[in-house]
């Protein structure tokens, strides 16, 4: 019992007790291991690899058949939306389910940590890492390529605003996967339902739009459609998808917190 | 909020059902401060369920309880600030080392001075015999090493209550002895509540025992009281020869309430039930020895082994409450 007197007790309000330690651990898993640079490399190849191919390699080989810089920018935003959503599903599928199945969640919850803190630390650390690596870093590299190529003049603020729409689109899937992780005990439904939402909102959205034409404007996918015009300096055509996506993401977080508070270990 | 009485754990009617299965039925449990409390019961008796309810890992169906005076349902974060817990099948992050695991857990409790924290971690690793393996990922740890890590992480925060679910499982005899020594050493600092199937260990270190069977508390008593049994005082006599004369003399005494006789390999064993222990102590052996046809091989008051008490209770032969 030698060192007890020189240790200071952690003081946090009960509702977020253990949050800082849990957040530090989650951040350590991303940034203290090789995971961060492996992910950086994967997303560089997937997203900026195509930009390199279309912006530099194809024009060098076949100048007549090369897409315009604006078309390449559109491809970048579409890939960022679709590939990255699959990436989010893969990265987020085990964040809660994995811990529940392995028993580590039970061990953690035997410590002075609140259930809110557990969920919020998972969300903040994983959300920050995913958005930083996939959206911010890849966006920065892509912008630098367009800047060097010079065919398309993109204002930095417009590009950041467009990336913001892409980031919000991704937040929707991050929070969806988090919530599904609290509801299910295997990874299948977490990935399956997320993919169904990604594909379904286009297919079912078109179907519903025949009766309710305004319906597609509520969907997060609209954010991706708006990203290209915004990056090219246009104004945001509608705030509706921004508001509905924020509201749906917040609902997912609240539902995840509620469900996890009832979890039995 | 400090507990106003001596009970560290105090449950009233604590019950838990899973669908149609009653895992725990109206448990009234009291665990005194600084005791080593053995929590026994066959598989599926409800021991782990009870522990999870105390920690707030699961919610009671009805009833409730307090730990250190804090409600187990509402204030379980406060409760866990003062507890060290070793689960029956604990899972840790395999990519972390033993030192990182202890550091992660210690930081739920302590902040500030890094050196003090690292000293505490080193001290705990040494106590658990893991100093040489402290910086290896725990993915490669053996079952025994994981159990040592479990015990280390449970006490890195100087808990006021140590809850151990089968702490000696997966350990060789040396490891078991070490665990018992750790428990003995911690007795003056902390209360230890532990479940186990190894009854020898319980008898060795526990001062109070509770036995759970089919979700019901069937016995809770100090170890001495439990081992004394509830059959009254019994003396055991092993003899050779013809004991009929001695038996006639002994059964005439009014403090003798009965004699059970068994015979094996020419030896006769009596279990003499007595109502007056002092009289029996003074006269019984003398009465038997006064018979020249009988030679006494062994004589003594019957001592129960915990295993005997445990089996008789879980088989429903007796029901002991303090």
Interface residues (C-beta under 8 A of the other chain):
Chain A: X1 X2 X3 X4 X6 X7 X8 X9 X10 X14 X17 X18 X21 X24 X25 X29 X33 X102 X103 X104 X106 X107 X109 X110 X111 X112 X113 X114 X262 X264 X265
Chain B: X52 X55 X56 X57 X58 X59 X75 X77 X78 X80 X81 X83 X85 X87 X89 X90 X91 X92 X93 X95 X104 X105 X107 X108 X109 X110 X111 X112 X113 X116 X117 X119 X120 X123 X158 X189
